[in-house]
Amino acid sequence: MNSPPTIRDILENIARVIKGKPHVIEMSVVALLARGHLLLEDVPGVGKTTLAHSLARSLDCSFKRVQFTSDLLPSDIVGVSIFNRQKQAFEFIPGPIFANIVLADEINRTTPKTQSSLLEAMSEAQISFDNKTYPLSQPFMVIATQNPAEYHGTFPLPESQLDRFLMRLRIGYPTPEEERKVLERPQSLHPAEELCPLLTAQDVLALQDQVDKVRMEESITDYLLAIVQSTRQSDLLSLGVSTRGALALSRAAKALSFVRGRTYCLPDDV
């Protein structure tokens, strides 16, 4: 009888495609288990989209990719209302935002109006359309990518949008040894497609519930709050951590503890 997959199995599954980036892989899984959203920011060609695909392929969940461009409309993400002749009524056709994992590729290439269509979904896991509210599938995670080195034809994300992301990660270039492994493996246009799903949507929800039960002592909470307060009082930072950010940091610390096999938080987790 096969044992159920563990968090370590998920990390190793993604590492079959993303070579030499254990920290980035671990933080991506932490963001998922903490019910957060992930912003991958790096130069082109280092594996941002591949990492998102690999995480999604490791889960037996619905996945949609949206290529953000300057002419993308909010309805291309949220959905549209179409008149049904048989019912003589308008019918809502859900957009890609209703998937469990949504990849917003090159998110800073679309207009602020279209970017803002993600705000309600990312903060409340629901969509409002035509005076109706539609809950999104659970688990729900937005993985966005952007290239910080190119500014021509881009629209920088506002602080209100950045605050919805639990983490902003950089993948970075691989070492020569890691790059050699990439070059020597069989070439494939879609390496993530070779991965097998290990967890169902219900498995992910169960793991997220277990993360909520991770114990955080009062001393660790005080340590976390001290960090948050220091960001608000520092002259080196233009904007301190918000209350939403403090809650996200707490969830991320618990998720990291859980990923590393503990039921309690340490200062290093924060």
Secondary structure, DSSP 8 states (H G I E B T S, - for coil): ------HHHHHHHHHTTSTT-HHHHHHHHHHHHTT--EEEE--TTSSHHHHHHHHHHTEES-EEEEE--TT--HHHHHEEEEEETTTTEEEEEE-GGGSSEEEEETGGGS-HHHHGGGHHHHHHSEEEETTEEEE--SS-EEEEEE-TT--TT-----HHHHTT-SEEE------HHHHHHHHHS---S-GGGG----EEHHHHHHHHHHHHT-B--HHHHHHHHHHHHHHHH-TT-SS---HHHHHHHHHHHHHHHHHTT-SB--GGG-
